[in-house]
Amino acid sequence: MKGFDLPVMDGTRKSFYGKAKVIEHDNGDICLISYSTLVARIHNGNFEKLWDGYSATTMRHINSFLLFYNLPGGGKLWWNKLEVVA
């Protein structure tokens, strides 16, 4: 398992100042933690929504996560259409 701060991918700021973390698990799952909340993961190569909330800052974290792992998606409308995986 490896954890690190999520880098900002859109160039709008220097960093997320430790508020967005990525955990790469040995089983291949990659989790995004925003403000200590597990919000999403990549499981078997697919993005999965794990948190049903929304905030503008967490959406910035999600968008950077998607860009960092070269996955499609992003934005509030896209996020709101996703189902939470139990």
Order of alpha helices (4+ residues) and beta strands (2+ residues): beta-beta-beta-beta-beta-alpha-alpha
